[in-house]
Amino acid sequence: MIPPATAPSAPGAGEEHARVGRLAADAGISLLVTVGGDDARVMVDAPKQARPGLEIVESRDRDHALTVARELLRPGGVVLVKSSHSVGLEHVAVCLAQPDPVSDGR
């Protein structure tokens, strides 16, 4: 899951988000979940071009990202959560590290 900051982007941030999106696609990931607005869209466009078959889910907020990850994560799956602190995805990382209390324990 790779979200943008909710604060205004720094100069050059768009290219950095595109670069991170391309790196994610090049790393061979099977799913990219983004959180946020314009910067997240930049991050989505780059890997779409690099790997057209990559599954990409654009989440509206951290709770939606957590729900998506819980639904799509398979046993043995690996999750990288990368974000600025302003988005608060450390909450998602902590929750994913624990068994899901409302499902089959994933």
C-alpha positions in Angstrom: 0.0 0.0 0.0 1.5 3.2 -1.1 -0.3 6.5 -0.4 0.6 10.1 -1.0 0.7 12.7 1.7 -2.6 14.5 2.4 -0.6 17.7 2.8 0.3 19.8 -0.3 3.0 18.0 -2.3 6.5 19.3 -2.4 8.0 20.4 -5.7 8.9 17.2 -7.7 6.7 15.0 -5.6 4.7 13.9 -8.6 7.7 12.5 -10.3 8.8 10.8 -7.1 5.3 9.2 -6.7 5.5 8.0 -10.4 9.0 6.6 -9.7 7.7 4.7 -6.7 4.9 3.3 -8.8 7.3 2.1 -11.5 9.6 0.5 -8.8 6.6 -1.3 -7.4 5.6 -2.7 -10.8 9.3 -3.6 -11.6 9.5 -5.5 -8.3 6.9 -7.9 -9.5 4.2 -7.1 -7.0 0.8 -8.6 -7.8 -1.4 -5.9 -6.1 -0.9 -2.2 -5.5 -3.3 -0.4 -3.1 -3.1 3.4 -3.1 -4.7 5.8 -0.7 -5.4 9.4 -1.5 -5.9 11.9 -4.2 -3.8 13.3 -7.1 -0.4 11.9 -6.0 -2.0 8.5 -5.7 -3.3 8.8 -9.2 0.2 9.6 -10.4 1.4 6.5 -8.6 -1.3 4.4 -10.3 -0.6 5.6 -13.9 3.1 4.7 -13.9 2.7 1.0 -13.0 -0.3 0.6 -15.3 2.0 1.6 -18.2 4.8 -0.6 -17.0 2.7 -3.7 -16.2 -0.8 -3.6 -17.7 -1.9 -6.7 -15.8 -1.0 -5.4 -12.4 -4.1 -5.3 -10.1 -4.5 -1.8 -8.7 -7.0 -0.7 -6.1 -7.5 3.0 -5.3 -8.6 3.4 -1.7 -10.4 6.5 -0.4 -8.9 6.3 3.1 -6.8 4.1 5.4 -9.9 2.1 6.6 -10.8 1.2 3.1 -7.2 0.3 2.3 -7.2 -2.0 5.4 -10.5 -3.7 4.2 -9.1 -4.2 0.7 -5.9 -5.6 2.0 -7.7 -8.0 4.4 -10.0 -9.2 1.5 -7.2 -9.7 -1.0 -4.2 -10.8 1.1 -3.6 -14.5 0.9 -1.7 -16.8 3.4 2.0 -16.2 3.0 1.5 -12.9 1.3 3.8 -10.0 2.0 2.7 -6.4 2.4 4.8 -3.3 2.2 3.2 -0.2 3.7 4.9 3.0 2.6 3.5 6.3 3.5 4.0 9.7 5.0 2.9 10.0 8.6 0.1 12.4 7.7 -1.8 9.6 6.0 -1.6 7.4 9.1 -1.1 4.0 7.5 0.9 2.8 10.4 -2.5 1.9 11.7 -3.0 -0.4 8.7 0.4 -2.0 9.2 -0.3 -2.7 12.9 -3.8 -4.2 12.0 -2.4 -6.4 9.2 0.2 -7.8 11.6 -2.6 -9.1 13.9 -5.2 -11.8 13.1 -8.4 -10.3 11.7 -11.0 -10.6 14.5 -14.0 -10.7 12.1 -12.7 -13.2 9.5 -11.0 -16.5 9.5 -8.0 -15.1 11.4 -6.1 -13.7 8.4 
